[in-house]
Amino acid sequence: MSKAWTKVRLREVLRRSEETIELQPHAEYRQITVKLWGKGVVLRGILTGAEIAASRQMVARRGQFILSRIDARNGALGIVPDELDGAIVTNDFPLFRVAETSLLPSFLSWMSRTSGFVEMCQTASEGTTNRIRLQEDKFLVREIHLPPLAEQRRIVARIEELATQIGEAKALRKKAAKEAEALVTTRISALYNDSDCWRRVEDAVSKCKGAVRSGPFGSQLLHEEFTQSGIAAIGTRDVQTDHFELKSGWFVSPERFEQLRRYQVFAGDILCTIVGASIGRFCVVPHDVPLAFTTKHIQAITLDLDKSEPRFVSLMLNFHRRCRESLFSQVEGSAQPSLNAGKVLGTELPLPSLLEQRRIVAEVAALQAEVDKLKRLQSETAGEMDALLPSILDKAFKGEL
């Protein structure tokens, strides 16, 4: 900490605001909430006076310091922004006027995001489990170090400059991640658009009885029949985009499964989600799948392996734009969109030779490996980028910025 900085108690620069308003039943009021770990003072919602339990509320003014009695120890504090001037809060969110002749609200805003400031709130909080509250008197006697106003302005300007640069770097990183994700879709969607190899999904399906199945429906399987172990029931959580992962946690007894065996899935089957928000996801059942069967939201398709490579079919149906357009043009329902066997089997699909299908699968696997490598690198740098701002703030309030 710079020796030129003055040590002051918080009560010398913060004054409790007691402005309140009597709520009118038919008037609308903006409510404030404070996010944890310095993530901001934001609009919680807009309600009429009749919808708010209390008849009076505190009025927040722009530039005031606000904190949560319950979560100040978790970084729920900050400065009221201009757009929330006149919004209301309960007594659980005390408001303080900032003595701007000594302390800039913007300087306090950044200071309140430091680990040291949050630690002050933690030491000023008392109570039993689930009822820990910040004690104002103990908080206001805590000391902070303040440089002159000119130095505060310089520090704030420098922090904001660096924070902007970090934000721009994160935005570029996010954009790069989206572009990387889109590479597979772009590559696959460029295939076979001028080719005459387009067929329907039904042309790739095995002629064996029961090659297409979904269910059981209705009373064939009730929710109370599920157990904690046994034969796995496949739900929409298990069928992700081009990826199968058995994680729904639904099972039936071996005896009950015998009555549902016609819904069993096999390695190499294509699974499709046919109901709800997850509609239209396809994946291949892996070779190490345990004994399992579909539920009513999943359709299973056994392919003719002399005509189609399962992985190729999954890639096309998940990522080729023409396939997706063909599939979703048949979706019915808005509140609960759904597909059926006829619609899935009628979806357009390219079916080149098996040799060509396998070549494309290998090419996409190589591309996906590069995308995954890029995502791993981005994930590794994300932590470093997230640590930049706290490091900057630490230096700033030690007088080293």
N, C-alpha and C positions, 0 to 999 in steps of 0.2 A: 504494500500500500504506500502510495506517495506520501512523504512527510508533509507536503503542502496541503493535504486534504484534512478538513476539519471533522472531528468526531462529534456527532449529534445523536440525541435520542429521537426515536421515531415520533414521540409525542410533540417534539418541537417543530416538526414539519408536516404532521398529519393532524387534522381536526375532524372529529366525528360529525358527520352530517345527520341532522335529525329531520330533514324535510319529508313530510308525508302527504298523502293524498287520500281523501275519502272516495271510495269507488262508487260509481254510478252503475246501476244494474245493466243498462243498455249501451253503455259506452264501451269501446274496445281499448284494451291496454296491451302494450308490448311488455313481455316479461324477459328478464335477463337470466342467463346462467353463465357460470364460469367453468371453463374446461380445465382438466387436470394438467399438471406439468407445464404451465405457462403457454397453453395452446390457445388462449384468447378468451375475451369477454364477448359473448355472442347472444343472439336472439334465441330465446327458448321457445317462444310461441306468442300468439296473439289470442287473447280471450276477452270475453265481455266481463263486466263487473259481477254479473250474476253467476258466472262460471268459476269465480275465484272465491275460495272459502272465507278469507279475511275481508273485513269491511274497509280496512286501511292498509296501505302499503308504503314502503319507502320509495322515494323518487330519486333516481340516479341522474347525475349530470355529467356531461362530457368532461373528461380530464380528471374525474374523481378516481381515487384508488378504491378498489372493491376486492373483497376476499370472502371465501366461504368459511364459516366457523368450523364446519365439519372437515372440509378437505383442504384447508390452507396448508396443512402439513403434507399434502400431496400435490402442492403446487397450483392449487385453484385460487389464483389471485391475478390482478392485472388492473389496467386503466380502462375506464368506460370510454368507448370510441364515440366519435361525433354522431354517428348514425343512431346511437342508442340514447341520446340525450332525451330525458323525460320518460324513459322506460321505468318500470317498477320492479322491486325486489322485496322479498320478505326480510324479517329481522335476522334470518340466518346468514344474510349477506351484508354485513356492515359496510357503510360507505364513508370515505374520508376525503375531505377537501385537502388539496396539496398546497403547501405554502410556496408558491411559485417564485417568491423573492429569494428563496434559498434552494429550492429543489424543482427541477423540470419534471413534469409528469412523464415525459418520454424517457428521461434518465431513470426514473423509478420503475417504469415499465420494463426496461431491460434488466435493471438490477433485480427485480422480483423474480426473474427467471433463473437466477443463479442458484447453485446448490447451497451456497452459504445463506442466502436469504430464506430459502425453504427450510433449512435447518433451524433458523431462528423461529420460524412458525411451528416447527415440530417441538422445540423446547418450550414454547409458550402454550402448547396444547396439553390439556389434562382431561382425565375422565376414565371410566371403566370401558371395557371392550364394547365396541359399537356405539359408545356415547362419548367419545373423545371430542372435545371442542377447544377451539382456540380461545384463550383467556385474554381479552383485550388489554387489561391492565398490564399483564406480563409481556404482551407483545409490544406495547407502546413504549416500554422502558428499554427495549433493545436498542443498541447503538449501531449506526451506520457511518461510513466515512463519505464526506461530500467534498468534491473539488469546487472551485468557483464556477459560477454559471457559464462563463465563456468556455471553460474546460469541459463542463458537462455537454455543452452544445457540440464541441469538437468530437467528444467520445461518441455521442449519439450518432452524429453524421458518419463517423468511421464505421461503427457497428452496422448501421443501416446499409452502407455501401457494401460491406462484406456479406451481410445477410442477403442482399439482392444478388450478389454473385453466386452465393451458395444455392439460392432458389433457382437461378438460371441454369446452373449446372445440374441440379436435380431434374429440372424440366427437360433438359436435353437427354439426360439419362433415361427418363421415363419414355420419351419419344423414341429413343433408340431401342428400348425394350419392346415397345409396341411394334416397331418396324421389324424387329427380329422375329416376333411372334407371327407377323404377317407373311414372312418369307415362304413358309410352307404352303399357306393358302394361295399365295401368288403363283408359286411354282406349279402346284397341282392344277390350279384353275387355267393355266396356259396350255394344258395338255388336251389334245384330241378335239379341239373345237371345230376343226375343219375335216374331221375324220368321219367315216361311215360306220365306225365300230360301235356306235351308240345303240344300246338295247334297253330293256327294262330289267329291274332287279329280278323279276320272276324268271328271266332267262338264265340267271346264274344259280338258281335254286335247285337242290336235289329233287329228283322225282320220287324219292322215298316217301311213304306215308308218314304224316306228322312232321314234315320238314319245316313247316311254318306253324308256330304255336305261341299263344299268349294266354295268360290266366294263371291260376284259377280265379274265377269271378264269383262275386256275391257270397252266397252261403257255402260255396265249395271250400272256402278257407276263411275262417273268422279270426280276427286279430287276437282274441283270447287264446287261440290254439298255439300261438308262438311260444317257444321255450327259450331257455338261455343257452342251450347246446343241442346238438343233434345234426340234422340235415339242413344245410344253408338255404334260405329263401332269398333270392336276388331281387333287390329293389333299385330305385333310381339312383341312390347314392353309390351303388356298386358300378354303375355304367356311366363312366365319364367319357369325354371326347377322345376317342381312339385309345382308351385306357380302361382296363378292367381291374377293380380293386375291391375285394370282398370285405366290406366294412359295415354293412347295415346292421349286423348283429341280430338278425331274425333267423330262427330255426324252428323246425318241427321234429317230432319224434320219428324214429325210423319206421314205426308202424303207420303213422299218419302219412309219411312220404310214399309208402307203397300205394296208397290211394291216389297219389298225385304224380306218380312216376311218368305219366305222359307229358309232363311239363319239364322233365329233366333237360339240362343243358349239357353239351359235350364240347370237348376241346375243338377249336376251329369254328364253332358256331358264331354267327353275327348276332349281337344283342342290340336292341333299339329301345329307347325310352319313348313311350307313345302317349303320355298324358302329362299335362301341367307345364310348369315353368321350364323343366328340364327337357322338354320334348325335342326329339330329333338328334339325340346323341347316339352314336354307334361305337361299338368296340368289338374286339375279337376275344372269345373265351380262351384263356391261355391253356397250355398243355398240362399244367400242374393244378388245374382247378379241382377242388374236392367235389364230392357228390353234392349237387345243388339243383335247384329248380327255379323257374321264373315266378314272379308274382304278377298281378293283373296289370301293372303299369309297364311291363317289359314284354317285348316280342322277341322271340328267338327264331333264327333262320339257319337251317343247315344247308350249306352250299354244295353244288356239284363241283367237286374238286378237280374234275377233268376240264372244267371251263373257267373256273375262277379261283384266284388266290385270296383267301380271307383278308389278309392284311391290305391288299390292294383295294378290295371292296370297301373296307372300313375307311381307308384314306379318301377315296373318291366321295363317299357319302357324307363324310365329315367336313371335307375341305373344298371340293370342287364347286364353284359357284353355280354352275349349270345344274348339278345334282341337287344342291340346296334349294334353288329356285323351283325345281320340279317337285321336290318333296313338300315345301311349305306352301306351294300354290294349292295343295289339297287339304291343308289343315282346316279343321272346322272348330267353331266355338271361340269365344273371346275370353269369357271368364275362366273357362277350363278348356284350353285348346287340346285337341286329341287327334290321333292317327289310328287307322286300323290296318289289318293285313293287306287289304286291297290297295290302299293308298301307298303303303311302303313298297309293295311289290310292283306297283305301277310307276315308281320313280325311275327317271332316266339314269342310265349308268353306262360309261364306256367299258367295253369288254374286248380289248385287244387279245392277242395270243397270250398263253400262259407265260411264255418266255419273256414277252414284253412286260407283262404285269410284274413279274419277279424283278426285272431290271428297274422298273420304276420304284418298287418297294425298296430296293437296295439304294437307289439314288436319294430317295426321300429320307431314308435312315441316316445316310451320311450328312445330308443337310440338317436334319434334326439334331444330330450330334454336335454340329457346329453352333447351332442356335443354343443348345443346352450349355455348351461351353461358355458362350457369351453371357448367358443368364447367370451362370455361376460366378463369372468375373464381376458382373454388375452387383451381384448379391454381396460379394466380398468387399467391394468398394462402398456399398451403401452404408455399412457401419462406420466406416472412416468418415464419410460425408456427414452423417448424422452427428458425429462427435465434434465436427468443426465449430459449430456455433457455440456450444457450451465452452469449448476451449477459448474461443474469442472473448466470450463474456468473462471468463475467469481472468484473462489478461487485462481486459478493460477495467474491471473493478479492483484490480491490484495496481492500477496506474501504469500498466506496461504496454498499453496499446497506442 
